[in-house]
Amino acid sequence: MLLLTGGHALAASSGKHTSALTTDEAIACIRTAAAAQTGLVKGIEGDDEKGKRLCKVKIVDETGTRHKLQVDVQTNQVVKAK
């Protein structure tokens, strides 16, 4: 899991295997997700799923609706949005 605190990115271990993101990858994922969905970024997490490196970005829009976007780290494309 990647925690964003005060403009700094910190890697946090949750005890289970997750794919850590570099700072550049995290920034690229946030930019990709923010281009697809406006709002406030509430969290970002790196993960490996079915052989793909993904980052999951949680965004809350101006109405308070929560959105979860998955971004392919290699292509910087949104592959899933809820």
PDB file of N, CA, C and O in Angstrom:
ATOM      1  N   MET A   1       0.847  -1.161   0.000  1.00  0.00           N
ATOM      2  CA  MET A   1       0.000   0.000   0.000  1.00  0.00           C
ATOM      3  C   MET A   1       0.891   1.221   0.000  1.00  0.00           C
ATOM      4  O   MET A   1       1.962   1.213   0.607  1.00  0.00           O
ATOM      5  N   LEU A   2       0.461   2.263  -0.671  1.00  0.00           N
ATOM      6  CA  LEU A   2       1.195   3.523  -0.695  1.00  0.00           C
ATOM      7  C   LEU A   2       0.348   4.541   0.029  1.00  0.00           C
ATOM      8  O   LEU A   2      -0.818   4.738  -0.314  1.00  0.00           O
ATOM      9  N   LEU A   3       0.914   5.187   1.022  1.00  0.00           N
ATOM     10  CA  LEU A   3       0.193   6.198   1.765  1.00  0.00           C
ATOM     11  C   LEU A   3       0.678   7.572   1.349  1.00  0.00           C
ATOM     12  O   LEU A   3       1.882   7.810   1.261  1.00  0.00           O
ATOM     13  N   LEU A   4      -0.256   8.479   1.093  1.00  0.00           N
ATOM     14  CA  LEU A   4       0.102   9.844   0.747  1.00  0.00           C
ATOM     15  C   LEU A   4      -0.161  10.715   1.957  1.00  0.00           C
ATOM     16  O   LEU A   4      -1.297  10.827   2.418  1.00  0.00           O
ATOM     17  N   THR A   5       0.893  11.331   2.472  1.00  0.00           N
ATOM     18  CA  THR A   5       0.741  12.154   3.664  1.00  0.00           C
ATOM     19  C   THR A   5       1.504  13.446   3.477  1.00  0.00           C
ATOM     20  O   THR A   5       2.727  13.440   3.336  1.00  0.00           O
ATOM     21  N   GLY A   6       0.794  14.537   3.474  1.00  0.00           N
ATOM     22  CA  GLY A   6       1.450  15.837   3.395  1.00  0.00           C
ATOM     23  C   GLY A   6       2.346  16.005   2.184  1.00  0.00           C
ATOM     24  O   GLY A   6       3.368  16.686   2.268  1.00  0.00           O
ATOM     25  N   GLY A   7       1.992  15.405   1.068  1.00  0.00           N
ATOM     26  CA  GLY A   7       2.783  15.534  -0.136  1.00  0.00           C
ATOM     27  C   GLY A   7       3.917  14.537  -0.252  1.00  0.00           C
ATOM     28  O   GLY A   7       4.668  14.561  -1.227  1.00  0.00           O
ATOM     29  N   HIS A   8       4.048  13.662   0.728  1.00  0.00           N
ATOM     30  CA  HIS A   8       5.106  12.656   0.693  1.00  0.00           C
ATOM     31  C   HIS A   8       4.502  11.281   0.483  1.00  0.00           C
ATOM     32  O   HIS A   8       3.435  10.979   1.018  1.00  0.00           O
ATOM     33  N   ALA A   9       5.171  10.452  -0.286  1.00  0.00           N
ATOM     34  CA  ALA A   9       4.697   9.086  -0.516  1.00  0.00           C
ATOM     35  C   ALA A   9       5.499   8.142   0.369  1.00  0.00           C
ATOM     36  O   ALA A   9       6.730   8.167   0.367  1.00  0.00           O
ATOM     37  N   LEU A  10       4.795   7.316   1.119  1.00  0.00           N
ATOM     38  CA  LEU A  10       5.446   6.371   2.013  1.00  0.00           C
ATOM     39  C   LEU A  10       4.949   4.969   1.710  1.00  0.00           C
ATOM     40  O   LEU A  10       3.750   4.762   1.526  1.00  0.00           O
ATOM     41  N   ALA A  11       5.852   4.012   1.655  1.00  0.00           N
ATOM     42  CA  ALA A  11       5.440   2.624   1.452  1.00  0.00           C
ATOM     43  C   ALA A  11       5.071   2.040   2.807  1.00  0.00           C
ATOM     44  O   ALA A  11       5.803   2.206   3.783  1.00  0.00           O
ATOM     45  N   ALA A  12       3.939   1.359   2.862  1.00  0.00           N
ATOM     46  CA  ALA A  12       3.491   0.737   4.110  1.00  0.00           C
ATOM     47  C   ALA A  12       3.273  -0.739   3.873  1.00  0.00           C
ATOM     48  O   ALA A  12       2.689  -1.134   2.864  1.00  0.00           O
ATOM     49  N   SER A  13       3.737  -1.548   4.791  1.00  0.00           N
ATOM     50  CA  SER A  13       3.563  -2.986   4.668  1.00  0.00           C
ATOM     51  C   SER A  13       2.315  -3.417   5.410  1.00  0.00           C
ATOM     52  O   SER A  13       2.125  -3.075   6.577  1.00  0.00           O
ATOM     53  N   SER A  14       1.458  -4.174   4.727  1.00  0.00           N
ATOM     54  CA  SER A  14       0.234  -4.663   5.354  1.00  0.00           C
ATOM     55  C   SER A  14       0.358  -6.134   5.716  1.00  0.00           C
ATOM     56  O   SER A  14      -0.609  -6.743   6.172  1.00  0.00           O
ATOM     57  N   GLY A  15       1.535  -6.710   5.517  1.00  0.00           N
ATOM     58  CA  GLY A  15       1.739  -8.106   5.839  1.00  0.00           C
ATOM     59  C   GLY A  15       1.462  -9.038   4.676  1.00  0.00           C
ATOM     60  O   GLY A  15       1.915 -10.182   4.691  1.00  0.00           O
ATOM     61  N   LYS A  16       0.725  -8.582   3.659  1.00  0.00           N
ATOM     62  CA  LYS A  16       0.480  -9.408   2.485  1.00  0.00           C
ATOM     63  C   LYS A  16       1.277  -8.841   1.319  1.00  0.00           C
ATOM     64  O   LYS A  16       1.676  -7.677   1.338  1.00  0.00           O
ATOM     65  N   HIS A  17       1.507  -9.666   0.307  1.00  0.00           N
ATOM     66  CA  HIS A  17       2.320  -9.251  -0.827  1.00  0.00           C
ATOM     67  C   HIS A  17       1.556  -8.265  -1.715  1.00  0.00           C
ATOM     68  O   HIS A  17       0.492  -8.588  -2.244  1.00  0.00           O
ATOM     69  N   THR A  18       2.097  -7.092  -1.867  1.00  0.00           N
ATOM     70  CA  THR A  18       1.562  -6.129  -2.821  1.00  0.00           C
ATOM     71  C   THR A  18       2.721  -5.553  -3.601  1.00  0.00           C
ATOM     72  O   THR A  18       3.862  -5.563  -3.138  1.00  0.00           O
ATOM     73  N   SER A  19       2.433  -5.062  -4.758  1.00  0.00           N
ATOM     74  CA  SER A  19       3.459  -4.486  -5.608  1.00  0.00           C
ATOM     75  C   SER A  19       3.642  -3.016  -5.258  1.00  0.00           C
ATOM     76  O   SER A  19       2.721  -2.217  -5.428  1.00  0.00           O
ATOM     77  N   ALA A  20       4.811  -2.659  -4.777  1.00  0.00           N
ATOM     78  CA  ALA A  20       5.092  -1.266  -4.467  1.00  0.00           C
ATOM     79  C   ALA A  20       5.245  -0.471  -5.749  1.00  0.00           C
ATOM     80  O   ALA A  20       5.737  -0.983  -6.755  1.00  0.00           O
ATOM     81  N   LEU A  21       4.825   0.773  -5.707  1.00  0.00           N
ATOM     82  CA  LEU A  21       4.957   1.682  -6.840  1.00  0.00           C
ATOM     83  C   LEU A  21       6.105   2.635  -6.589  1.00  0.00           C
ATOM     84  O   LEU A  21       6.344   3.046  -5.454  1.00  0.00           O
ATOM     85  N   THR A  22       6.814   2.985  -7.646  1.00  0.00           N
ATOM     86  CA  THR A  22       7.788   4.057  -7.512  1.00  0.00           C
ATOM     87  C   THR A  22       7.021   5.373  -7.424  1.00  0.00           C
ATOM     88  O   THR A  22       5.839   5.426  -7.764  1.00  0.00           O
ATOM     89  N   THR A  23       7.673   6.409  -6.980  1.00  0.00           N
ATOM     90  CA  THR A  23       7.034   7.720  -6.901  1.00  0.00           C
ATOM     91  C   THR A  23       6.548   8.158  -8.276  1.00  0.00           C
ATOM     92  O   THR A  23       5.437   8.673  -8.399  1.00  0.00           O
ATOM     93  N   ASP A  24       7.358   7.962  -9.310  1.00  0.00           N
ATOM     94  CA  ASP A  24       6.965   8.344 -10.670  1.00  0.00           C
ATOM     95  C   ASP A  24       5.744   7.560 -11.145  1.00  0.00           C
ATOM     96  O   ASP A  24       4.858   8.124 -11.786  1.00  0.00           O
ATOM     97  N   GLU A  25       5.690   6.262 -10.836  1.00  0.00           N
ATOM     98  CA  GLU A  25       4.544   5.447 -11.220  1.00  0.00           C
ATOM     99  C   GLU A  25       3.281   5.913 -10.501  1.00  0.00           C
ATOM    100  O   GLU A  25       2.213   6.001 -11.106  1.00  0.00           O
ATOM    101  N   ALA A  26       3.406   6.212  -9.213  1.00  0.00           N
ATOM    102  CA  ALA A  26       2.254   6.675  -8.437  1.00  0.00           C
ATOM    103  C   ALA A  26       1.726   7.998  -8.988  1.00  0.00           C
ATOM    104  O   ALA A  26       0.516   8.173  -9.128  1.00  0.00           O
ATOM    105  N   ILE A  27       2.618   8.921  -9.298  1.00  0.00           N
ATOM    106  CA  ILE A  27       2.213  10.217  -9.844  1.00  0.00           C
ATOM    107  C   ILE A  27       1.528  10.038 -11.194  1.00  0.00           C
ATOM    108  O   ILE A  27       0.505  10.669 -11.463  1.00  0.00           O
ATOM    109  N   ALA A  28       2.090   9.180 -12.045  1.00  0.00           N
ATOM    110  CA  ALA A  28       1.485   8.920 -13.357  1.00  0.00           C
ATOM    111  C   ALA A  28       0.101   8.305 -13.205  1.00  0.00           C
ATOM    112  O   ALA A  28      -0.819   8.671 -13.937  1.00  0.00           O
ATOM    113  N   CYS A  29      -0.062   7.376 -12.264  1.00  0.00           N
ATOM    114  CA  CYS A  29      -1.366   6.749 -12.029  1.00  0.00           C
ATOM    115  C   CYS A  29      -2.386   7.775 -11.547  1.00  0.00           C
ATOM    116  O   CYS A  29      -3.527   7.776 -12.008  1.00  0.00           O
ATOM    117  N   ILE A  30      -1.990   8.638 -10.632  1.00  0.00           N
ATOM    118  CA  ILE A  30      -2.893   9.671 -10.134  1.00  0.00           C
ATOM    119  C   ILE A  30      -3.310  10.596 -11.263  1.00  0.00           C
ATOM    120  O   ILE A  30      -4.487  10.936 -11.379  1.00  0.00           O
ATOM    121  N   ARG A  31      -2.372  11.004 -12.088  1.00  0.00           N
ATOM    122  CA  ARG A  31      -2.700  11.893 -13.217  1.00  0.00           C
ATOM    123  C   ARG A  31      -3.668  11.226 -14.185  1.00  0.00           C
ATOM    124  O   ARG A  31      -4.608  11.860 -14.665  1.00  0.00           O
ATOM    125  N   THR A  32      -3.438   9.945 -14.474  1.00  0.00           N
ATOM    126  CA  THR A  32      -4.324   9.208 -15.381  1.00  0.00           C
ATOM    127  C   THR A  32      -5.727   9.105 -14.795  1.00  0.00           C
ATOM    128  O   THR A  32      -6.714   9.358 -15.487  1.00  0.00           O
ATOM    129  N   ALA A  33      -5.814   8.737 -13.529  1.00  0.00           N
ATOM    130  CA  ALA A  33      -7.117   8.602 -12.880  1.00  0.00           C
ATOM    131  C   ALA A  33      -7.827   9.952 -12.784  1.00  0.00           C
ATOM    132  O   ALA A  33      -9.034  10.031 -13.012  1.00  0.00           O
ATOM    133  N   ALA A  34      -7.098  11.006 -12.452  1.00  0.00           N
ATOM    134  CA  ALA A  34      -7.696  12.334 -12.321  1.00  0.00           C
ATOM    135  C   ALA A  34      -8.182  12.872 -13.667  1.00  0.00           C
ATOM    136  O   ALA A  34      -9.131  13.655 -13.710  1.00  0.00           O
ATOM    137  N   ALA A  35      -7.547  12.466 -14.757  1.00  0.00           N
ATOM    138  CA  ALA A  35      -8.011  12.876 -16.087  1.00  0.00           C
ATOM    139  C   ALA A  35      -9.336  12.195 -16.426  1.00  0.00           C
ATOM    140  O   ALA A  35     -10.149  12.745 -17.169  1.00  0.00           O
ATOM    141  N   ALA A  36      -9.550  10.999 -15.881  1.00  0.00           N
ATOM    142  CA  ALA A  36     -10.774  10.241 -16.143  1.00  0.00           C
ATOM    143  C   ALA A  36     -11.897  10.600 -15.177  1.00  0.00           C
ATOM    144  O   ALA A  36     -13.072  10.496 -15.530  1.00  0.00           O
ATOM    145  N   GLN A  37     -11.548  11.024 -13.960  1.00  0.00           N
ATOM    146  CA  GLN A  37     -12.558  11.307 -12.936  1.00  0.00           C
ATOM    147  C   GLN A  37     -12.085  12.470 -12.064  1.00  0.00           C
ATOM    148  O   GLN A  37     -11.063  12.367 -11.386  1.00  0.00           O
ATOM    149  N   THR A  38     -12.824  13.564 -12.084  1.00  0.00           N
ATOM    150  CA  THR A  38     -12.449  14.701 -11.243  1.00  0.00           C
ATOM    151  C   THR A  38     -12.832  14.432  -9.793  1.00  0.00           C
ATOM    152  O   THR A  38     -13.734  13.643  -9.511  1.00  0.00           O
ATOM    153  N   GLY A  39     -12.141  15.090  -8.890  1.00  0.00           N
ATOM    154  CA  GLY A  39     -12.431  14.961  -7.462  1.00  0.00           C
ATOM    155  C   GLY A  39     -11.159  14.961  -6.647  1.00  0.00           C
ATOM    156  O   GLY A  39     -10.086  15.320  -7.132  1.00  0.00           O
ATOM    157  N   LEU A  40     -11.299  14.553  -5.406  1.00  0.00           N
ATOM    158  CA  LEU A  40     -10.170  14.499  -4.481  1.00  0.00           C
ATOM    159  C   LEU A  40      -9.652  13.075  -4.369  1.00  0.00           C
ATOM    160  O   LEU A  40     -10.425  12.137  -4.179  1.00  0.00           O
ATOM    161  N   VAL A  41      -8.341  12.920  -4.489  1.00  0.00           N
ATOM    162  CA  VAL A  41      -7.719  11.602  -4.356  1.00  0.00           C
ATOM    163  C   VAL A  41      -7.675  11.253  -2.875  1.00  0.00           C
ATOM    164  O   VAL A  41      -7.113  11.988  -2.064  1.00  0.00           O
ATOM    165  N   LYS A  42      -8.283  10.111  -2.537  1.00  0.00           N
ATOM    166  CA  LYS A  42      -8.347   9.670  -1.154  1.00  0.00           C
ATOM    167  C   LYS A  42      -7.396   8.527  -0.852  1.00  0.00           C
ATOM    168  O   LYS A  42      -7.138   8.235   0.316  1.00  0.00           O
ATOM    169  N   GLY A  43      -6.866   7.870  -1.884  1.00  0.00           N
ATOM    170  CA  GLY A  43      -5.940   6.774  -1.648  1.00  0.00           C
ATOM    171  C   GLY A  43      -5.427   6.190  -2.946  1.00  0.00           C
ATOM    172  O   GLY A  43      -6.051   6.320  -3.999  1.00  0.00           O
ATOM    173  N   ILE A  44      -4.284   5.547  -2.850  1.00  0.00           N
ATOM    174  CA  ILE A  44      -3.681   4.880  -3.998  1.00  0.00           C
ATOM    175  C   ILE A  44      -2.957   3.644  -3.480  1.00  0.00           C
ATOM    176  O   ILE A  44      -2.324   3.669  -2.424  1.00  0.00           O
ATOM    177  N   GLU A  45      -3.064   2.567  -4.242  1.00  0.00           N
ATOM    178  CA  GLU A  45      -2.453   1.306  -3.820  1.00  0.00           C
ATOM    179  C   GLU A  45      -1.909   0.580  -5.042  1.00  0.00           C
ATOM    180  O   GLU A  45      -2.571   0.522  -6.078  1.00  0.00           O
ATOM    181  N   GLY A  46      -0.717   0.032  -4.926  1.00  0.00           N
ATOM    182  CA  GLY A  46      -0.136  -0.789  -5.983  1.00  0.00           C
ATOM    183  C   GLY A  46      -0.502  -2.238  -5.776  1.00  0.00           C
ATOM    184  O   GLY A  46      -0.594  -2.693  -4.636  1.00  0.00           O
ATOM    185  N   ASP A  47      -0.715  -2.982  -6.862  1.00  0.00           N
ATOM    186  CA  ASP A  47      -1.111  -4.376  -6.750  1.00  0.00           C
ATOM    187  C   ASP A  47      -0.728  -5.128  -8.022  1.00  0.00           C
ATOM    188  O   ASP A  47      -0.586  -4.535  -9.091  1.00  0.00           O
ATOM    189  N   ASP A  48      -0.564  -6.432  -7.889  1.00  0.00           N
ATOM    190  CA  ASP A  48      -0.361  -7.313  -9.042  1.00  0.00           C
ATOM    191  C   ASP A  48      -1.619  -8.152  -9.185  1.00  0.00           C
ATOM    192  O   ASP A  48      -2.049  -8.800  -8.232  1.00  0.00           O
ATOM    193  N   GLU A  49      -2.211  -8.142 -10.379  1.00  0.00           N
ATOM    194  CA  GLU A  49      -3.412  -8.926 -10.632  1.00  0.00           C
ATOM    195  C   GLU A  49      -3.309  -9.592 -11.980  1.00  0.00           C
ATOM    196  O   GLU A  49      -3.172  -8.928 -13.007  1.00  0.00           O
ATOM    197  N   LYS A  50      -3.375 -10.910 -11.972  1.00  0.00           N
ATOM    198  CA  LYS A  50      -3.354 -11.691 -13.208  1.00  0.00           C
ATOM    199  C   LYS A  50      -2.181 -11.297 -14.112  1.00  0.00           C
ATOM    200  O   LYS A  50      -2.339 -11.165 -15.325  1.00  0.00           O
ATOM    201  N   GLY A  51      -1.019 -11.114 -13.514  1.00  0.00           N
ATOM    202  CA  GLY A  51       0.179 -10.813 -14.278  1.00  0.00           C
ATOM    203  C   GLY A  51       0.339  -9.359 -14.678  1.00  0.00           C
ATOM    204  O   GLY A  51       1.312  -9.019 -15.350  1.00  0.00           O
ATOM    205  N   LYS A  52      -0.591  -8.483 -14.285  1.00  0.00           N
ATOM    206  CA  LYS A  52      -0.486  -7.061 -14.606  1.00  0.00           C
ATOM    207  C   LYS A  52      -0.220  -6.272 -13.340  1.00  0.00           C
ATOM    208  O   LYS A  52      -0.751  -6.577 -12.272  1.00  0.00           O
ATOM    209  N   ARG A  53       0.608  -5.258 -13.478  1.00  0.00           N
ATOM    210  CA  ARG A  53       0.828  -4.329 -12.368  1.00  0.00           C
ATOM    211  C   ARG A  53      -0.226  -3.246 -12.472  1.00  0.00           C
ATOM    212  O   ARG A  53      -0.338  -2.563 -13.490  1.00  0.00           O
ATOM    213  N   LEU A  54      -0.994  -3.097 -11.413  1.00  0.00           N
ATOM    214  CA  LEU A  54      -2.063  -2.110 -11.397  1.00  0.00           C
ATOM    215  C   LEU A  54      -1.872  -1.164 -10.230  1.00  0.00           C
ATOM    216  O   LEU A  54      -1.248  -1.506  -9.226  1.00  0.00           O
ATOM    217  N   CYS A  55      -2.417   0.023 -10.379  1.00  0.00           N
ATOM    218  CA  CYS A  55      -2.573   0.882  -9.216  1.00  0.00           C
ATOM    219  C   CYS A  55      -4.054   1.195  -9.104  1.00  0.00           C
ATOM    220  O   CYS A  55      -4.733   1.452 -10.098  1.00  0.00           O
ATOM    221  N   LYS A  56      -4.534   1.169  -7.882  1.00  0.00           N
ATOM    222  CA  LYS A  56      -5.937   1.427  -7.606  1.00  0.00           C
ATOM    223  C   LYS A  56      -6.020   2.801  -6.954  1.00  0.00           C
ATOM    224  O   LYS A  56      -5.408   3.050  -5.915  1.00  0.00           O
ATOM    225  N   VAL A  57      -6.788   3.688  -7.581  1.00  0.00           N
ATOM    226  CA  VAL A  57      -6.904   5.064  -7.109  1.00  0.00           C
ATOM    227  C   VAL A  57      -8.333   5.297  -6.641  1.00  0.00           C
ATOM    228  O   VAL A  57      -9.286   5.038  -7.375  1.00  0.00           O
ATOM    229  N   LYS A  58      -8.476   5.786  -5.416  1.00  0.00           N
ATOM    230  CA  LYS A  58      -9.794   6.114  -4.871  1.00  0.00           C
ATOM    231  C   LYS A  58      -9.970   7.625  -4.931  1.00  0.00           C
ATOM    232  O   LYS A  58      -9.130   8.386  -4.452  1.00  0.00           O
ATOM    233  N   ILE A  59     -11.095   8.046  -5.538  1.00  0.00           N
ATOM    234  CA  ILE A  59     -11.395   9.466  -5.714  1.00  0.00           C
ATOM    235  C   ILE A  59     -12.809   9.736  -5.203  1.00  0.00           C
ATOM    236  O   ILE A  59     -13.714   8.932  -5.426  1.00  0.00           O
ATOM    237  N   VAL A  60     -12.999  10.859  -4.523  1.00  0.00           N
ATOM    238  CA  VAL A  60     -14.318  11.302  -4.102  1.00  0.00           C
ATOM    239  C   VAL A  60     -14.639  12.572  -4.886  1.00  0.00           C
ATOM    240  O   VAL A  60     -13.885  13.544  -4.852  1.00  0.00           O
ATOM    241  N   ASP A  61     -15.796  12.547  -5.607  1.00  0.00           N
ATOM    242  CA  ASP A  61     -16.148  13.715  -6.417  1.00  0.00           C
ATOM    243  C   ASP A  61     -16.847  14.782  -5.581  1.00  0.00           C
ATOM    244  O   ASP A  61     -17.029  14.609  -4.376  1.00  0.00           O
ATOM    245  N   GLU A  62     -17.241  15.891  -6.220  1.00  0.00           N
ATOM    246  CA  GLU A  62     -17.822  17.040  -5.519  1.00  0.00           C
ATOM    247  C   GLU A  62     -19.172  16.728  -4.858  1.00  0.00           C
ATOM    248  O   GLU A  62     -19.592  17.455  -3.957  1.00  0.00           O
ATOM    249  N   THR A  63     -19.850  15.673  -5.286  1.00  0.00           N
ATOM    250  CA  THR A  63     -21.125  15.285  -4.672  1.00  0.00           C
ATOM    251  C   THR A  63     -20.934  14.288  -3.527  1.00  0.00           C
ATOM    252  O   THR A  63     -21.901  13.914  -2.864  1.00  0.00           O
ATOM    253  N   GLY A  64     -19.695  13.859  -3.294  1.00  0.00           N
ATOM    254  CA  GLY A  64     -19.406  12.901  -2.239  1.00  0.00           C
ATOM    255  C   GLY A  64     -19.405  11.456  -2.713  1.00  0.00           C
ATOM    256  O   GLY A  64     -19.205  10.542  -1.914  1.00  0.00           O
ATOM    257  N   THR A  65     -19.626  11.242  -4.008  1.00  0.00           N
ATOM    258  CA  THR A  65     -19.619   9.893  -4.564  1.00  0.00           C
ATOM    259  C   THR A  65     -18.197   9.372  -4.637  1.00  0.00           C
ATOM    260  O   THR A  65     -17.283  10.070  -5.077  1.00  0.00           O
ATOM    261  N   ARG A  66     -18.024   8.130  -4.196  1.00  0.00           N
ATOM    262  CA  ARG A  66     -16.697   7.497  -4.215  1.00  0.00           C
ATOM    263  C   ARG A  66     -16.510   6.736  -5.518  1.00  0.00           C
ATOM    264  O   ARG A  66     -17.420   6.052  -5.985  1.00  0.00           O
ATOM    265  N   HIS A  67     -15.325   6.860  -6.098  1.00  0.00           N
ATOM    266  CA  HIS A  67     -14.979   6.172  -7.341  1.00  0.00           C
ATOM    267  C   HIS A  67     -13.677   5.416  -7.123  1.00  0.00           C
ATOM    268  O   HIS A  67     -12.757   5.917  -6.477  1.00  0.00           O
ATOM    269  N   LYS A  68     -13.606   4.202  -7.670  1.00  0.00           N
ATOM    270  CA  LYS A  68     -12.385   3.400  -7.618  1.00  0.00           C
ATOM    271  C   LYS A  68     -11.957   3.136  -9.056  1.00  0.00           C
ATOM    272  O   LYS A  68     -12.700   2.533  -9.831  1.00  0.00           O
ATOM    273  N   LEU A  69     -10.770   3.584  -9.405  1.00  0.00           N
ATOM    274  CA  LEU A  69     -10.243   3.381 -10.740  1.00  0.00           C
ATOM    275  C   LEU A  69      -8.997   2.516 -10.674  1.00  0.00           C
ATOM    276  O   LEU A  69      -8.152   2.696  -9.797  1.00  0.00           O
ATOM    277  N   GLN A  70      -8.887   1.574 -11.606  1.00  0.00           N
ATOM    278  CA  GLN A  70      -7.681   0.758 -11.718  1.00  0.00           C
ATOM    279  C   GLN A  70      -6.932   1.225 -12.965  1.00  0.00           C
ATOM    280  O   GLN A  70      -7.500   1.315 -14.054  1.00  0.00           O
ATOM    281  N   VAL A  71      -5.662   1.514 -12.782  1.00  0.00           N
ATOM    282  CA  VAL A  71      -4.807   1.994 -13.865  1.00  0.00           C
ATOM    283  C   VAL A  71      -3.700   0.974 -14.098  1.00  0.00           C
ATOM    284  O   VAL A  71      -3.025   0.556 -13.157  1.00  0.00           O
ATOM    285  N   ASP A  72      -3.514   0.575 -15.358  1.00  0.00           N
ATOM    286  CA  ASP A  72      -2.410  -0.309 -15.738  1.00  0.00           C
ATOM    287  C   ASP A  72      -1.125   0.517 -15.640  1.00  0.00           C
ATOM    288  O   ASP A  72      -0.978   1.524 -16.332  1.00  0.00           O
ATOM    289  N   VAL A  73      -0.212   0.096 -14.796  1.00  0.00           N
ATOM    290  CA  VAL A  73       1.021   0.854 -14.561  1.00  0.00           C
ATOM    291  C   VAL A  73       1.869   0.954 -15.831  1.00  0.00           C
ATOM    292  O   VAL A  73       2.487   1.990 -16.078  1.00  0.00           O
ATOM    293  N   GLN A  74       1.904  -0.107 -16.632  1.00  0.00           N
ATOM    294  CA  GLN A  74       2.741  -0.118 -17.827  1.00  0.00           C
ATOM    295  C   GLN A  74       2.203   0.810 -18.918  1.00  0.00           C
ATOM    296  O   GLN A  74       2.980   1.517 -19.561  1.00  0.00           O
ATOM    297  N   THR A  75       0.885   0.818 -19.136  1.00  0.00           N
ATOM    298  CA  THR A  75       0.307   1.603 -20.234  1.00  0.00           C
ATOM    299  C   THR A  75      -0.276   2.934 -19.791  1.00  0.00           C
ATOM    300  O   THR A  75      -0.592   3.778 -20.630  1.00  0.00           O
ATOM    301  N   ASN A  76      -0.425   3.138 -18.481  1.00  0.00           N
ATOM    302  CA  ASN A  76      -1.078   4.319 -17.933  1.00  0.00           C
ATOM    303  C   ASN A  76      -2.467   4.526 -18.516  1.00  0.00           C
ATOM    304  O   ASN A  76      -2.850   5.648 -18.851  1.00  0.00           O
ATOM    305  N   GLN A  77      -3.217   3.439 -18.634  1.00  0.00           N
ATOM    306  CA  GLN A  77      -4.598   3.473 -19.103  1.00  0.00           C
ATOM    307  C   GLN A  77      -5.514   2.986 -17.980  1.00  0.00           C
ATOM    308  O   GLN A  77      -5.180   2.051 -17.252  1.00  0.00           O
ATOM    309  N   VAL A  78      -6.680   3.638 -17.849  1.00  0.00           N
ATOM    310  CA  VAL A  78      -7.684   3.146 -16.907  1.00  0.00           C
ATOM    311  C   VAL A  78      -8.250   1.864 -17.466  1.00  0.00           C
ATOM    312  O   VAL A  78      -8.764   1.854 -18.585  1.00  0.00           O
ATOM    313  N   VAL A  79      -8.168   0.773 -16.709  1.00  0.00           N
ATOM    314  CA  VAL A  79      -8.679  -0.513 -17.173  1.00  0.00           C
ATOM    315  C   VAL A  79      -9.993  -0.903 -16.498  1.00  0.00           C
ATOM    316  O   VAL A  79     -10.682  -1.818 -16.948  1.00  0.00           O
ATOM    317  N   LYS A  80     -10.334  -0.199 -15.410  1.00  0.00           N
ATOM    318  CA  LYS A  80     -11.588  -0.481 -14.729  1.00  0.00           C
ATOM    319  C   LYS A  80     -11.962   0.718 -13.876  1.00  0.00           C
ATOM    320  O   LYS A  80     -11.109   1.324 -13.228  1.00  0.00           O
ATOM    321  N   ALA A  81     -13.249   1.057 -13.883  1.00  0.00           N
ATOM    322  CA  ALA A  81     -13.733   2.157 -13.040  1.00  0.00           C
ATOM    323  C   ALA A  81     -15.063   1.749 -12.420  1.00  0.00           C
ATOM    324  O   ALA A  81     -15.943   1.224 -13.103  1.00  0.00           O
ATOM    325  N   LYS A  82     -15.200   1.993 -11.138  1.00  0.00           N
ATOM    326  CA  LYS A  82     -16.450   1.693 -10.423  1.00  0.00           C
ATOM    327  C   LYS A  82     -16.966   2.967  -9.795  1.00  0.00           C
ATOM    328  O   LYS A  82     -18.009   2.955  -9.141  1.00  0.00           O
TER     329      LYS A  82
END
